[in-house]
Amino acid sequence: MKFWSGTAFMKTAEMPAVARMLDDAGFHGLLVSDHLIYPKEMKTVYPGHESGKPFWSPETEWPDAWVLIGAMAP
């Protein structure tokens, strides 16, 4: 069995240390999320959520996926 972990909603500064910890624990990989654009005010209904709004705040950190992968590489 292979184990993977996601990084969404983690604090960006903590991700490299978490990646090392997961590597040491035998995890096989990490999943990295990104959003290129996120408006502070949404004028349309967000799909899939009953409130019509995303469940994360506009201040949520979405680091660039490729830069994050490089920072987490051993």
PQR file with spaces between the fields and no chain letter, atoms N, CA, C, O and H, PARSE charges and radii, in Angstrom:
ATOM       1  N    MET     1       0.841   -1.163    0.000 -0.4000 1.5000
ATOM       2  CA   MET     1       0.000    0.000    0.000 -0.0000 2.0000
ATOM       3  C    MET     1       0.892    1.234    0.000  0.5500 1.7000
ATOM       4  O    MET     1       1.917    1.278    0.681 -0.5500 1.4000
ATOM       5  N    LYS     2       0.491    2.225   -0.766 -0.4000 1.5000
ATOM       6  CA   LYS     2       1.233    3.481   -0.811 -0.0000 2.0000
ATOM       7  C    LYS     2       0.447    4.555   -0.085  0.5500 1.7000
ATOM       8  O    LYS     2      -0.779    4.618   -0.179 -0.5500 1.4000
ATOM       9  H    LYS     2      -0.341    2.189   -1.320  0.4000 1.0000
ATOM      10  N    PHE     3       1.168    5.403    0.643 -0.4000 1.5000
ATOM      11  CA   PHE     3       0.550    6.487    1.404 -0.0000 2.0000
ATOM      12  C    PHE     3       0.987    7.827    0.837  0.5500 1.7000
ATOM      13  O    PHE     3       2.170    8.051    0.580 -0.5500 1.4000
ATOM      14  H    PHE     3       2.164    5.352    0.719  0.4000 1.0000
ATOM      15  N    TRP     4       0.018    8.713    0.646 -0.4000 1.5000
ATOM      16  CA   TRP     4       0.257   10.051    0.152 -0.0000 2.0000
ATOM      17  C    TRP     4      -0.376   11.039    1.120  0.5500 1.7000
ATOM      18  O    TRP     4      -1.271   10.674    1.883 -0.5500 1.4000
ATOM      19  H    TRP     4      -0.942    8.530    0.855  0.4000 1.0000
ATOM      20  N    SER     5       0.077   12.274    1.097 -0.4000 1.5000
ATOM      21  CA   SER     5      -0.505   13.312    1.943 -0.0000 2.0000
ATOM      22  C    SER     5      -0.725   14.566    1.106  0.5500 1.7000
ATOM      23  O    SER     5       0.068   14.870    0.215 -0.5500 1.4000
ATOM      24  H    SER     5       0.804   12.570    0.478  0.4000 1.0000
ATOM      25  N    GLY     6      -1.784   15.280    1.390 -0.4000 1.5000
ATOM      26  CA   GLY     6      -2.047   16.554    0.729 -0.0000 2.0000
ATOM      27  C    GLY     6      -1.427   17.702    1.508  0.5500 1.7000
ATOM      28  O    GLY     6      -1.148   17.576    2.701 -0.5500 1.4000
ATOM      29  H    GLY     6      -2.427   15.033    2.114  0.4000 1.0000
ATOM      30  N    THR     7      -1.215   18.818    0.832 -0.4000 1.5000
ATOM      31  CA   THR     7      -0.630   19.988    1.486 -0.0000 2.0000
ATOM      32  C    THR     7      -1.600   21.164    1.569  0.5500 1.7000
ATOM      33  O    THR     7      -1.264   22.198    2.147 -0.5500 1.4000
ATOM      34  H    THR     7      -1.442   18.921   -0.136  0.4000 1.0000
ATOM      35  N    ALA     8      -2.788   21.021    1.004 -0.4000 1.5000
ATOM      36  CA   ALA     8      -3.741   22.136    1.002 -0.0000 2.0000
ATOM      37  C    ALA     8      -4.043   22.592    2.426  0.5500 1.7000
ATOM      38  O    ALA     8      -4.262   21.776    3.321 -0.5500 1.4000
ATOM      39  H    ALA     8      -3.061   20.181    0.535  0.4000 1.0000
ATOM      40  N    PHE     9      -4.050   23.880    2.613 -0.4000 1.5000
ATOM      41  CA   PHE     9      -4.398   24.544    3.867 -0.0000 2.0000
ATOM      42  C    PHE     9      -3.326   24.437    4.950  0.5500 1.7000
ATOM      43  O    PHE     9      -3.553   24.875    6.078 -0.5500 1.4000
ATOM      44  H    PHE     9      -3.872   24.543    1.886  0.4000 1.0000
ATOM      45  N    MET    10      -2.167   23.868    4.635 -0.4000 1.5000
ATOM      46  CA   MET    10      -1.048   23.911    5.584 -0.0000 2.0000
ATOM      47  C    MET    10      -0.427   25.302    5.506  0.5500 1.7000
ATOM      48  O    MET    10      -0.582   26.003    4.505 -0.5500 1.4000
ATOM      49  H    MET    10      -1.982   23.513    3.719  0.4000 1.0000
ATOM      50  N    LYS    11       0.272   25.695    6.557 -0.4000 1.5000
ATOM      51  CA   LYS    11       1.013   26.953    6.518 -0.0000 2.0000
ATOM      52  C    LYS    11       2.221   26.747    5.593  0.5500 1.7000
ATOM      53  O    LYS    11       2.960   25.773    5.734 -0.5500 1.4000
ATOM      54  H    LYS    11       0.398   25.126    7.369  0.4000 1.0000
ATOM      55  N    THR    12       2.407   27.658    4.665 -0.4000 1.5000
ATOM      56  CA   THR    12       3.450   27.522    3.659 -0.0000 2.0000
ATOM      57  C    THR    12       4.828   27.318    4.277  0.5500 1.7000
ATOM      58  O    THR    12       5.596   26.480    3.804 -0.5500 1.4000
ATOM      59  H    THR    12       1.806   28.450    4.551  0.4000 1.0000
ATOM      60  N    ALA    13       5.148   28.060    5.312 -0.4000 1.5000
ATOM      61  CA   ALA    13       6.475   27.964    5.934 -0.0000 2.0000
ATOM      62  C    ALA    13       6.724   26.599    6.566  0.5500 1.7000
ATOM      63  O    ALA    13       7.876   26.205    6.748 -0.5500 1.4000
ATOM      64  H    ALA    13       4.524   28.741    5.696  0.4000 1.0000
ATOM      65  N    GLU    14       5.666   25.879    6.902 -0.4000 1.5000
ATOM      66  CA   GLU    14       5.812   24.570    7.545 -0.0000 2.0000
ATOM      67  C    GLU    14       5.927   23.413    6.551  0.5500 1.7000
ATOM      68  O    GLU    14       6.329   22.314    6.931 -0.5500 1.4000
ATOM      69  H    GLU    14       4.730   26.199    6.755  0.4000 1.0000
ATOM      70  N    MET    15       5.580   23.647    5.292 -0.4000 1.5000
ATOM      71  CA   MET    15       5.510   22.558    4.324 -0.0000 2.0000
ATOM      72  C    MET    15       6.828   21.823    4.082  0.5500 1.7000
ATOM      73  O    MET    15       6.808   20.594    4.007 -0.5500 1.4000
ATOM      74  H    MET    15       5.253   24.541    4.983  0.4000 1.0000
ATOM      75  N    PRO    16       7.983   22.504    3.953 -0.5600 1.5000
ATOM      76  CA   PRO    16       9.223   21.745    3.757  0.2800 2.0000
ATOM      77  C    PRO    16       9.526   20.791    4.923  0.5500 1.7000
ATOM      78  O    PRO    16       9.958   19.660    4.699 -0.5500 1.4000
ATOM      79  N    ALA    17       9.306   21.236    6.150 -0.4000 1.5000
ATOM      80  CA   ALA    17       9.551   20.359    7.307 -0.0000 2.0000
ATOM      81  C    ALA    17       8.561   19.196    7.334  0.5500 1.7000
ATOM      82  O    ALA    17       8.930   18.074    7.678 -0.5500 1.4000
ATOM      83  H    ALA    17       8.955   22.155    6.333  0.4000 1.0000
ATOM      84  N    VAL    18       7.316   19.458    6.975 -0.4000 1.5000
ATOM      85  CA   VAL    18       6.309   18.392    6.925 -0.0000 2.0000
ATOM      86  C    VAL    18       6.697   17.377    5.847  0.5500 1.7000
ATOM      87  O    VAL    18       6.563   16.171    6.054 -0.5500 1.4000
ATOM      88  H    VAL    18       7.015   20.369    6.695  0.4000 1.0000
ATOM      89  N    ALA    19       7.171   17.855    4.711 -0.4000 1.5000
ATOM      90  CA   ALA    19       7.594   16.952    3.637 -0.0000 2.0000
ATOM      91  C    ALA    19       8.725   16.033    4.103  0.5500 1.7000
ATOM      92  O    ALA    19       8.713   14.837    3.814 -0.5500 1.4000
ATOM      93  H    ALA    19       7.280   18.835    4.543  0.4000 1.0000
ATOM      94  N    ARG    20       9.701   16.590    4.822 -0.4000 1.5000
ATOM      95  CA   ARG    20      10.805   15.763    5.347 -0.0000 2.0000
ATOM      96  C    ARG    20      10.288   14.741    6.348  0.5500 1.7000
ATOM      97  O    ARG    20      10.712   13.585    6.331 -0.5500 1.4000
ATOM      98  H    ARG    20       9.711   17.562    5.057  0.4000 1.0000
ATOM      99  N    MET    21       9.375   15.159    7.219 -0.4000 1.5000
ATOM     100  CA   MET    21       8.809   14.254    8.207 -0.0000 2.0000
ATOM     101  C    MET    21       8.068   13.106    7.518  0.5500 1.7000
ATOM     102  O    MET    21       8.227   11.948    7.904 -0.5500 1.4000
ATOM     103  H    MET    21       9.031   16.098    7.232  0.4000 1.0000
ATOM     104  N    LEU    22       7.262   13.421    6.503 -0.4000 1.5000
ATOM     105  CA   LEU    22       6.516   12.386    5.794 -0.0000 2.0000
ATOM     106  C    LEU    22       7.453   11.454    5.034  0.5500 1.7000
ATOM     107  O    LEU    22       7.217   10.248    4.970 -0.5500 1.4000
ATOM     108  H    LEU    22       7.133   14.362    6.190  0.4000 1.0000
ATOM     109  N    ASP    23       8.516   12.013    4.458 -0.4000 1.5000
ATOM     110  CA   ASP    23       9.507   11.185    3.770 -0.0000 2.0000
ATOM     111  C    ASP    23      10.168   10.222    4.755  0.5500 1.7000
ATOM     112  O    ASP    23      10.324    9.037    4.464 -0.5500 1.4000
ATOM     113  H    ASP    23       8.708   12.994    4.510  0.4000 1.0000
ATOM     114  N    ASP    24      10.550   10.737    5.913 -0.4000 1.5000
ATOM     115  CA   ASP    24      11.162    9.894    6.952 -0.0000 2.0000
ATOM     116  C    ASP    24      10.198    8.811    7.442  0.5500 1.7000
ATOM     117  O    ASP    24      10.626    7.725    7.834 -0.5500 1.4000
ATOM     118  H    ASP    24      10.423   11.700    6.149  0.4000 1.0000
ATOM     119  N    ALA    25       8.900    9.111    7.417 -0.4000 1.5000
ATOM     120  CA   ALA    25       7.890    8.157    7.878 -0.0000 2.0000
ATOM     121  C    ALA    25       7.520    7.129    6.801  0.5500 1.7000
ATOM     122  O    ALA    25       6.733    6.219    7.058 -0.5500 1.4000
ATOM     123  H    ALA    25       8.552    9.993    7.098  0.4000 1.0000
ATOM     124  N    GLY    26       8.087    7.275    5.597 -0.4000 1.5000
ATOM     125  CA   GLY    26       7.843    6.291    4.550 -0.0000 2.0000
ATOM     126  C    GLY    26       6.721    6.613    3.573  0.5500 1.7000
ATOM     127  O    GLY    26       6.328    5.753    2.784 -0.5500 1.4000
ATOM     128  H    GLY    26       8.727    8.015    5.389  0.4000 1.0000
ATOM     129  N    PHE    27       6.198    7.844    3.610 -0.4000 1.5000
ATOM     130  CA   PHE    27       5.160    8.205    2.647 -0.0000 2.0000
ATOM     131  C    PHE    27       5.748    8.185    1.238  0.5500 1.7000
ATOM     132  O    PHE    27       6.943    8.416    1.053 -0.5500 1.4000
ATOM     133  H    PHE    27       6.517    8.542    4.250  0.4000 1.0000
ATOM     134  N    HIS    28       4.912    7.911    0.258 -0.4000 1.5000
ATOM     135  CA   HIS    28       5.357    7.811   -1.121 -0.0000 2.0000
ATOM     136  C    HIS    28       5.285    9.120   -1.893  0.5500 1.7000
ATOM     137  O    HIS    28       5.919    9.249   -2.941 -0.5500 1.4000
ATOM     138  H    HIS    28       3.941    7.724    0.408  0.4000 1.0000
ATOM     139  N    GLY    29       4.537   10.079   -1.406 -0.4000 1.5000
ATOM     140  CA   GLY    29       4.448   11.342   -2.120 -0.0000 2.0000
ATOM     141  C    GLY    29       3.531   12.341   -1.452  0.5500 1.7000
ATOM     142  O    GLY    29       2.874   12.055   -0.451 -0.5500 1.4000
ATOM     143  H    GLY    29       4.022    9.974   -0.555  0.4000 1.0000
ATOM     144  N    LEU    30       3.509   13.527   -2.043 -0.4000 1.5000
ATOM     145  CA   LEU    30       2.670   14.638   -1.578 -0.0000 2.0000
ATOM     146  C    LEU    30       1.829   15.154   -2.733  0.5500 1.7000
ATOM     147  O    LEU    30       2.255   15.117   -3.888 -0.5500 1.4000
ATOM     148  H    LEU    30       4.042   13.759   -2.856  0.4000 1.0000
ATOM     149  N    LEU    31       0.654   15.626   -2.421 -0.4000 1.5000
ATOM     150  CA   LEU    31      -0.205   16.266   -3.402 -0.0000 2.0000
ATOM     151  C    LEU    31      -0.159   17.770   -3.143  0.5500 1.7000
ATOM     152  O    LEU    31      -0.300   18.216   -2.005 -0.5500 1.4000
ATOM     153  H    LEU    31       0.308   15.656   -1.484  0.4000 1.0000
ATOM     154  N    VAL    32       0.036   18.537   -4.197 -0.4000 1.5000
ATOM     155  CA   VAL    32       0.174   19.984   -4.070 -0.0000 2.0000
ATOM     156  C    VAL    32      -0.997   20.662   -4.778  0.5500 1.7000
ATOM     157  O    VAL    32      -1.319   20.326   -5.918 -0.5500 1.4000
ATOM     158  H    VAL    32       0.150   18.174   -5.122  0.4000 1.0000
ATOM     159  N    SER    33      -1.626   21.609   -4.106 -0.4000 1.5000
ATOM     160  CA   SER    33      -2.756   22.357   -4.667 -0.0000 2.0000
ATOM     161  C    SER    33      -2.296   23.734   -5.107  0.5500 1.7000
ATOM     162  O    SER    33      -1.286   24.251   -4.629 -0.5500 1.4000
ATOM     163  H    SER    33      -1.365   21.882   -3.180  0.4000 1.0000
ATOM     164  N    ASP    34      -3.053   24.320   -6.026 -0.4000 1.5000
ATOM     165  CA   ASP    34      -2.791   25.719   -6.345 -0.0000 2.0000
ATOM     166  C    ASP    34      -4.048   26.367   -6.905  0.5500 1.7000
ATOM     167  O    ASP    34      -4.944   25.693   -7.413 -0.5500 1.4000
ATOM     168  H    ASP    34      -3.874   23.900   -6.414  0.4000 1.0000
ATOM     169  N    HIS    35      -4.089   27.668   -6.801 -0.4000 1.5000
ATOM     170  CA   HIS    35      -5.118   28.497   -7.416 -0.0000 2.0000
ATOM     171  C    HIS    35      -4.399   29.704   -7.981  0.5500 1.7000
ATOM     172  O    HIS    35      -3.744   30.447   -7.249 -0.5500 1.4000
ATOM     173  H    HIS    35      -3.361   28.215   -6.388  0.4000 1.0000
ATOM     174  N    LEU    36      -4.518   29.896   -9.261 -0.4000 1.5000
ATOM     175  CA   LEU    36      -3.833   31.023   -9.876 -0.0000 2.0000
ATOM     176  C    LEU    36      -4.516   32.338   -9.567  0.5500 1.7000
ATOM     177  O    LEU    36      -3.854   33.363   -9.402 -0.5500 1.4000
ATOM     178  H    LEU    36      -5.050   29.293   -9.856  0.4000 1.0000
ATOM     179  N    ILE    37      -5.838   32.314   -9.488 -0.4000 1.5000
ATOM     180  CA   ILE    37      -6.600   33.540   -9.236 -0.0000 2.0000
ATOM     181  C    ILE    37      -7.687   33.232   -8.220  0.5500 1.7000
ATOM     182  O    ILE    37      -8.389   32.227   -8.334 -0.5500 1.4000
ATOM     183  H    ILE    37      -6.375   31.481   -9.622  0.4000 1.0000
ATOM     184  N    TYR    38      -7.821   34.088   -7.241 -0.4000 1.5000
ATOM     185  CA   TYR    38      -8.903   33.946   -6.272 -0.0000 2.0000
ATOM     186  C    TYR    38      -9.388   35.337   -5.912  0.5500 1.7000
ATOM     187  O    TYR    38      -8.688   36.075   -5.219 -0.5500 1.4000
ATOM     188  H    TYR    38      -7.251   34.905   -7.149  0.4000 1.0000
ATOM     189  N    PRO    39     -10.582   35.709   -6.373 -0.5600 1.5000
ATOM     190  CA   PRO    39     -11.067   37.061   -6.087  0.2800 2.0000
ATOM     191  C    PRO    39     -11.479   37.239   -4.630  0.5500 1.7000
ATOM     192  O    PRO    39     -11.969   36.298   -4.006 -0.5500 1.4000
ATOM     193  N    LYS    40     -11.286   38.423   -4.091 -0.4000 1.5000
ATOM     194  CA   LYS    40     -11.726   38.698   -2.719 -0.0000 2.0000
ATOM     195  C    LYS    40     -13.238   38.682   -2.619  0.5500 1.7000
ATOM     196  O    LYS    40     -13.791   38.290   -1.591 -0.5500 1.4000
ATOM     197  H    LYS    40     -10.887   39.187   -4.598  0.4000 1.0000
ATOM     198  N    GLU    41     -13.910   39.104   -3.679 -0.4000 1.5000
ATOM     199  CA   GLU    41     -15.376   39.080   -3.707 -0.0000 2.0000
ATOM     200  C    GLU    41     -15.826   38.227   -4.888  0.5500 1.7000
ATOM     201  O    GLU    41     -15.451   38.476   -6.034 -0.5500 1.4000
ATOM     202  H    GLU    41     -13.461   39.423   -4.514  0.4000 1.0000
ATOM     203  N    MET    42     -16.634   37.222   -4.583 -0.4000 1.5000
ATOM     204  CA   MET    42     -17.164   36.372   -5.650 -0.0000 2.0000
ATOM     205  C    MET    42     -18.582   36.831   -5.969  0.5500 1.7000
ATOM     206  O    MET    42     -19.412   36.973   -5.071 -0.5500 1.4000
ATOM     207  H    MET    42     -16.938   37.021   -3.652  0.4000 1.0000
ATOM     208  N    LYS    43     -18.851   37.059   -7.242 -0.4000 1.5000
ATOM     209  CA   LYS    43     -20.165   37.529   -7.656 -0.0000 2.0000
ATOM     210  C    LYS    43     -21.042   36.393   -8.162  0.5500 1.7000
ATOM     211  O    LYS    43     -22.219   36.604   -8.455 -0.5500 1.4000
ATOM     212  H    LYS    43     -18.176   36.943   -7.971  0.4000 1.0000
ATOM     213  N    THR    44     -20.483   35.196   -8.266 -0.4000 1.5000
ATOM     214  CA   THR    44     -21.260   34.032   -8.686 -0.0000 2.0000
ATOM     215  C    THR    44     -21.274   33.011   -7.557  0.5500 1.7000
ATOM     216  O    THR    44     -20.474   33.093   -6.624 -0.5500 1.4000
ATOM     217  H    THR    44     -19.527   35.025   -8.028  0.4000 1.0000
ATOM     218  N    VAL    45     -22.173   32.066   -7.647 -0.4000 1.5000
ATOM     219  CA   VAL    45     -22.292   31.025   -6.628 -0.0000 2.0000
ATOM     220  C    VAL    45     -21.172   30.011   -6.814  0.5500 1.7000
ATOM     221  O    VAL    45     -20.929   29.535   -7.922 -0.5500 1.4000
ATOM     222  H    VAL    45     -22.822   32.000   -8.405  0.4000 1.0000
ATOM     223  N    TYR    46     -20.490   29.686   -5.715 -0.4000 1.5000
ATOM     224  CA   TYR    46     -19.451   28.664   -5.754 -0.0000 2.0000
ATOM     225  C    TYR    46     -20.120   27.295   -5.796  0.5500 1.7000
ATOM     226  O    TYR    46     -20.921   26.980   -4.916 -0.5500 1.4000
ATOM     227  H    TYR    46     -20.686   30.073   -4.814  0.4000 1.0000
ATOM     228  N    PRO    47     -19.811   26.475   -6.794 -0.5600 1.5000
ATOM     229  CA   PRO    47     -20.497   25.183   -6.922  0.2800 2.0000
ATOM     230  C    PRO    47     -20.072   24.182   -5.852  0.5500 1.7000
ATOM     231  O    PRO    47     -18.942   24.207   -5.366 -0.5500 1.4000
ATOM     232  N    GLY    48     -20.999   23.308   -5.502 -0.4000 1.5000
ATOM     233  CA   GLY    48     -20.679   22.201   -4.619 -0.0000 2.0000
ATOM     234  C    GLY    48     -20.696   22.503   -3.138  0.5500 1.7000
ATOM     235  O    GLY    48     -20.358   21.639   -2.330 -0.5500 1.4000
ATOM     236  H    GLY    48     -21.917   23.288   -5.897  0.4000 1.0000
ATOM     237  N    HIS    49     -21.080   23.700   -2.765 -0.4000 1.5000
ATOM     238  CA   HIS    49     -21.131   24.028   -1.345 -0.0000 2.0000
ATOM     239  C    HIS    49     -22.461   24.725   -1.091  0.5500 1.7000
ATOM     240  O    HIS    49     -22.816   25.671   -1.794 -0.5500 1.4000
ATOM     241  H    HIS    49     -21.355   24.402   -3.422  0.4000 1.0000
ATOM     242  N    GLU    50     -23.189   24.259   -0.091 -0.4000 1.5000
ATOM     243  CA   GLU    50     -24.553   24.758    0.120 -0.0000 2.0000
ATOM     244  C    GLU    50     -24.636   26.258    0.386  0.5500 1.7000
ATOM     245  O    GLU    50     -25.656   26.877    0.081 -0.5500 1.4000
ATOM     246  H    GLU    50     -22.900   23.490    0.480  0.4000 1.0000
ATOM     247  N    SER    51     -23.588   26.853    0.946 -0.4000 1.5000
ATOM     248  CA   SER    51     -23.614   28.296    1.201 -0.0000 2.0000
ATOM     249  C    SER    51     -23.395   29.107   -0.070  0.5500 1.7000
ATOM     250  O    SER    51     -23.679   30.304   -0.114 -0.5500 1.4000
ATOM     251  H    SER    51     -22.759   26.351    1.194  0.4000 1.0000
ATOM     252  N    GLY    52     -22.885   28.437   -1.107 -0.4000 1.5000
ATOM     253  CA   GLY    52     -22.564   29.150   -2.336 -0.0000 2.0000
ATOM     254  C    GLY    52     -21.233   29.871   -2.281  0.5500 1.7000
ATOM     255  O    GLY    52     -20.879   30.608   -3.201 -0.5500 1.4000
ATOM     256  H    GLY    52     -22.654   27.465   -1.072  0.4000 1.0000
ATOM     257  N    LYS    53     -20.487   29.656   -1.193 -0.4000 1.5000
ATOM     258  CA   LYS    53     -19.179   30.289   -1.022 -0.0000 2.0000
ATOM     259  C    LYS    53     -18.132   29.205   -0.777  0.5500 1.7000
ATOM     260  O    LYS    53     -18.458   28.150   -0.235 -0.5500 1.4000
ATOM     261  H    LYS    53     -20.774   29.057   -0.446  0.4000 1.0000
ATOM     262  N    PRO    54     -16.876   29.449   -1.167 -0.5600 1.5000
ATOM     263  CA   PRO    54     -15.814   28.487   -0.858  0.2800 2.0000
ATOM     264  C    PRO    54     -15.662   28.325    0.657  0.5500 1.7000
ATOM     265  O    PRO    54     -16.011   29.229    1.416 -0.5500 1.4000
ATOM     266  N    PHE    55     -15.151   27.194    1.087 -0.4000 1.5000
ATOM     267  CA   PHE    55     -14.991   26.960    2.521 -0.0000 2.0000
ATOM     268  C    PHE    55     -13.667   27.487    3.055  0.5500 1.7000
ATOM     269  O    PHE    55     -13.385   27.326    4.242 -0.5500 1.4000
ATOM     270  H    PHE    55     -14.867   26.460    0.469  0.4000 1.0000
ATOM     271  N    TRP    56     -12.841   28.114    2.209 -0.4000 1.5000
ATOM     272  CA   TRP    56     -11.597   28.730    2.667 -0.0000 2.0000
ATOM     273  C    TRP    56     -11.711   30.248    2.531  0.5500 1.7000
ATOM     274  O    TRP    56     -12.513   30.755    1.746 -0.5500 1.4000
ATOM     275  H    TRP    56     -13.070   28.245    1.245  0.4000 1.0000
ATOM     276  N    SER    57     -10.909   30.950    3.296 -0.4000 1.5000
ATOM     277  CA   SER    57     -10.973   32.415    3.273 -0.0000 2.0000
ATOM     278  C    SER    57     -10.118   32.968    2.130  0.5500 1.7000
ATOM     279  O    SER    57      -9.226   32.278    1.636 -0.5500 1.4000
ATOM     280  H    SER    57     -10.257   30.537    3.933  0.4000 1.0000
ATOM     281  N    PRO    58     -10.381   34.202    1.709 -0.5600 1.5000
ATOM     282  CA   PRO    58      -9.565   34.818    0.656  0.2800 2.0000
ATOM     283  C    PRO    58      -8.087   34.947    1.050  0.5500 1.7000
ATOM     284  O    PRO    58      -7.227   35.085    0.180 -0.5500 1.4000
ATOM     285  N    GLU    59      -7.790   34.903    2.340 -0.4000 1.5000
ATOM     286  CA   GLU    59      -6.406   35.036    2.801 -0.0000 2.0000
ATOM     287  C    GLU    59      -5.647   33.703    2.809  0.5500 1.7000
ATOM     288  O    GLU    59      -4.463   33.676    3.144 -0.5500 1.4000
ATOM     289  H    GLU    59      -8.488   34.790    3.047  0.4000 1.0000
ATOM     290  N    THR    60      -6.304   32.606    2.447 -0.4000 1.5000
ATOM     291  CA   THR    60      -5.647   31.295    2.437 -0.0000 2.0000
ATOM     292  C    THR    60      -4.440   31.337    1.513  0.5500 1.7000
ATOM     293  O    THR    60      -4.508   31.868    0.405 -0.5500 1.4000
ATOM     294  H    THR    60      -7.266   32.627    2.174  0.4000 1.0000
ATOM     295  N    GLU    61      -3.341   30.775    1.982 -0.4000 1.5000
ATOM     296  CA   GLU    61      -2.109   30.759    1.190 -0.0000 2.0000
ATOM     297  C    GLU    61      -2.193   29.672    0.123  0.5500 1.7000
ATOM     298  O    GLU    61      -2.543   28.529    0.419 -0.5500 1.4000
ATOM     299  H    GLU    61      -3.286   30.344    2.883  0.4000 1.0000
ATOM     300  N    TRP    62      -1.871   30.029   -1.114 -0.4000 1.5000
ATOM     301  CA   TRP    62      -1.781   29.077   -2.218 -0.0000 2.0000
ATOM     302  C    TRP    62      -0.421   29.284   -2.871  0.5500 1.7000
ATOM     303  O    TRP    62      -0.332   29.967   -3.891 -0.5500 1.4000
ATOM     304  H    TRP    62      -1.586   30.957   -1.355  0.4000 1.0000
ATOM     305  N    PRO    63       0.642   28.710   -2.305 -0.5600 1.5000
ATOM     306  CA   PRO    63       1.967   28.922   -2.895  0.2800 2.0000
ATOM     307  C    PRO    63       2.043   28.305   -4.286  0.5500 1.7000
ATOM     308  O    PRO    63       1.341   27.340   -4.589 -0.5500 1.4000
ATOM     309  N    ASP    64       2.902   28.870   -5.124 -0.4000 1.5000
ATOM     310  CA   ASP    64       3.110   28.320   -6.458 -0.0000 2.0000
ATOM     311  C    ASP    64       3.531   26.858   -6.331  0.5500 1.7000
ATOM     312  O    ASP    64       4.460   26.538   -5.589 -0.5500 1.4000
ATOM     313  H    ASP    64       3.473   29.653   -4.878  0.4000 1.0000
ATOM     314  N    ALA    65       2.853   25.978   -7.050 -0.4000 1.5000
ATOM     315  CA   ALA    65       3.078   24.539   -6.900 -0.0000 2.0000
ATOM     316  C    ALA    65       4.525   24.139   -7.217  0.5500 1.7000
ATOM     317  O    ALA    65       5.122   23.354   -6.481 -0.5500 1.4000
ATOM     318  H    ALA    65       2.098   26.238   -7.653  0.4000 1.0000
ATOM     319  N    TRP    66       5.083   24.668   -8.293 -0.4000 1.5000
ATOM     320  CA   TRP    66       6.436   24.261   -8.685 -0.0000 2.0000
ATOM     321  C    TRP    66       7.495   24.800   -7.727  0.5500 1.7000
ATOM     322  O    TRP    66       8.476   24.112   -7.445 -0.5500 1.4000
ATOM     323  H    TRP    66       4.598   25.306   -8.891  0.4000 1.0000
ATOM     324  N    VAL    67       7.315   25.994   -7.235 -0.4000 1.5000
ATOM     325  CA   VAL    67       8.250   26.540   -6.249 -0.0000 2.0000
ATOM     326  C    VAL    67       8.164   25.728   -4.956  0.5500 1.7000
ATOM     327  O    VAL    67       9.186   25.417   -4.343 -0.5500 1.4000
ATOM     328  H    VAL    67       6.519   26.553   -7.464  0.4000 1.0000
ATOM     329  N    LEU    68       6.938   25.386   -4.543 -0.4000 1.5000
ATOM     330  CA   LEU    68       6.746   24.587   -3.333 -0.0000 2.0000
ATOM     331  C    LEU    68       7.391   23.215   -3.465  0.5500 1.7000
ATOM     332  O    LEU    68       8.045   22.746   -2.532 -0.5500 1.4000
ATOM     333  H    LEU    68       6.108   25.639   -5.041  0.4000 1.0000
ATOM     334  N    ILE    69       7.217   22.571   -4.605 -0.4000 1.5000
ATOM     335  CA   ILE    69       7.841   21.262   -4.820 -0.0000 2.0000
ATOM     336  C    ILE    69       9.352   21.373   -4.703  0.5500 1.7000
ATOM     337  O    ILE    69       9.992   20.518   -4.091 -0.5500 1.4000
ATOM     338  H    ILE    69       6.686   22.952   -5.362  0.4000 1.0000
ATOM     339  N    GLY    70       9.927   22.419   -5.286 -0.4000 1.5000
ATOM     340  CA   GLY    70      11.372   22.624   -5.174 -0.0000 2.0000
ATOM     341  C    GLY    70      11.815   22.848   -3.742  0.5500 1.7000
ATOM     342  O    GLY    70      12.868   22.359   -3.335 -0.5500 1.4000
ATOM     343  H    GLY    70       9.408   23.113   -5.783  0.4000 1.0000
ATOM     344  N    ALA    71      11.027   23.579   -2.978 -0.4000 1.5000
ATOM     345  CA   ALA    71      11.368   23.851   -1.576 -0.0000 2.0000
ATOM     346  C    ALA    71      11.262   22.591   -0.724  0.5500 1.7000
ATOM     347  O    ALA    71      11.971   22.456    0.273 -0.5500 1.4000
ATOM     348  H    ALA    71      10.171   23.977   -3.309  0.4000 1.0000
ATOM     349  N    MET    72      10.384   21.670   -1.106 -0.4000 1.5000
ATOM     350  CA   MET    72      10.200   20.453   -0.325 -0.0000 2.0000
ATOM     351  C    MET    72      11.137   19.334   -0.743  0.5500 1.7000
ATOM     352  O    MET    72      11.244   18.332   -0.036 -0.5500 1.4000
ATOM     353  H    MET    72       9.808   21.780   -1.916  0.4000 1.0000
ATOM     354  N    ALA    73      11.820   19.477   -1.879 -0.4000 1.5000
ATOM     355  CA   ALA    73      12.709   18.416   -2.371 -0.0000 2.0000
ATOM     356  C    ALA    73      13.888   18.233   -1.418  0.5500 1.7000
ATOM     357  O    ALA    73      14.418   19.206   -0.881 -0.5500 1.4000
ATOM     358  H    ALA    73      11.733   20.291   -2.453  0.4000 1.0000
ATOM     359  N    PRO    74      14.291   16.991   -1.213 -0.5600 1.5000
ATOM     360  CA   PRO    74      15.441   16.760   -0.299  0.2800 2.0000
ATOM     361  C    PRO    74      16.746   17.263   -0.866  0.5500 1.7000
ATOM     362  O    PRO    74      17.787   17.140   -0.220 -0.5500 1.4000
